[in-house]
Amino acid sequence: MGKIIVMFLAGVACMSAASCGMVRSVVFTPSQVESIRRGMTKEEVLAITKTAPDYKRFSKDREQWEFHRYVNSNNTAIIIDFHRGIVDELNTLPLPPKPSGRDW
């Protein structure tokens, strides 16, 4: 009986974590952010972030990716500007703390 409960809980945990491959990190390490450099391709940035951006904007030959992640425990917007598919600029901006579940 105990083995069945353990297997059930393990299955629930795996399904919750996997959620059809939609798991993504809500944390970036400072070294991840610092390793994004001018001249990198989108593919190189994705290799560092390991996740797609939360928001994308584009206009003519420019594109902007925006990530909302915790960096050093601070809720942060990481904004990456691409010009013709190459990193041209990176900005980090503080965001207000996310409300806890009780504040909703």
Secondary structure as GFF3:
##gff-version 3
##sequence-region A 1 104
A	DSSP	alpha_helix	2	18	.	.	.	ID=ss1
A	DSSP	three_ten_helix	19	21	.	.	.	ID=ss2
A	DSSP	alpha_helix	30	34	.	.	.	ID=ss3
A	DSSP	alpha_helix	42	49	.	.	.	ID=ss4
A	DSSP	beta_strand	55	59	.	.	.	ID=ss5
A	DSSP	beta_strand	62	71	.	.	.	ID=ss6
A	DSSP	beta_strand	74	83	.	.	.	ID=ss7
A	DSSP	beta_strand	86	94	.	.	.	ID=ss8
A	DSSP	three_ten_helix	101	103	.	.	.	ID=ss9
###
